[in-house]
Amino acid sequence: MTSTTLRAVALTCAAALALLTTGCTVPDPYPATPSTDAAQALEQLDSLPSFEDTTTQVQGAMDEITTAATKLIQTIEWSTPHQGSADNCQAPYEQTDGKRLFLPDQVAVAVTVSEADWSTIVATAKASAAKIGATDMQAMQDQPGKHDVGFYGPAGIFIKVAYKGNLVVSGYTGCRLPEAKKKPAS
């Protein structure tokens, strides 16, 4: 190394050491939920169906949508490109024993969906999502040939349908308590 490079490395190390020894810290980007909010979050989760029941319900809603789409467009072949993913919950539920699951997407590759068929698929998705409490609709994109519509509910639960050459049905449990962690009914 040249003397200039060595000086640059030494200055960088000195600056890093100065930051460490002066107590300079970065604020926590994910501060813990205050205890009163955490208690309310736990109460909310206790009032919702269990993680296991919600998983079954979300899968059922997704199955209703894919079945309806298949009846409309008989050439559809569904695939599952990933296995889904489970994790612990985020704020305000991070202090609970809640779990969440992104179910495996159902994908029909290179399928033609007419606007009339899309309207029927969205109506089915809306009805199926309503059965699991996901009634707040949000359209990320909704123009001919390019659609992305979601139905959202308590503690993050959602059902989404999207189309842009491929038809995709997605589901998420939101945060839910496993049955073993729920308070017994009184």
Beta strands, then each sheet from edge to edge (+ up, - down):
strand 1: 78-79
strand 2: 85-88
strand 3: 99-102
strand 4: 106-108
strand 5: 136-143
strand 6: 146-152
strand 7: 158-163
strand 8: 167-172
sheet 1: 1+ 4- 8+ 7- 6+ 5-
sheet 2: 2+ 3-
end
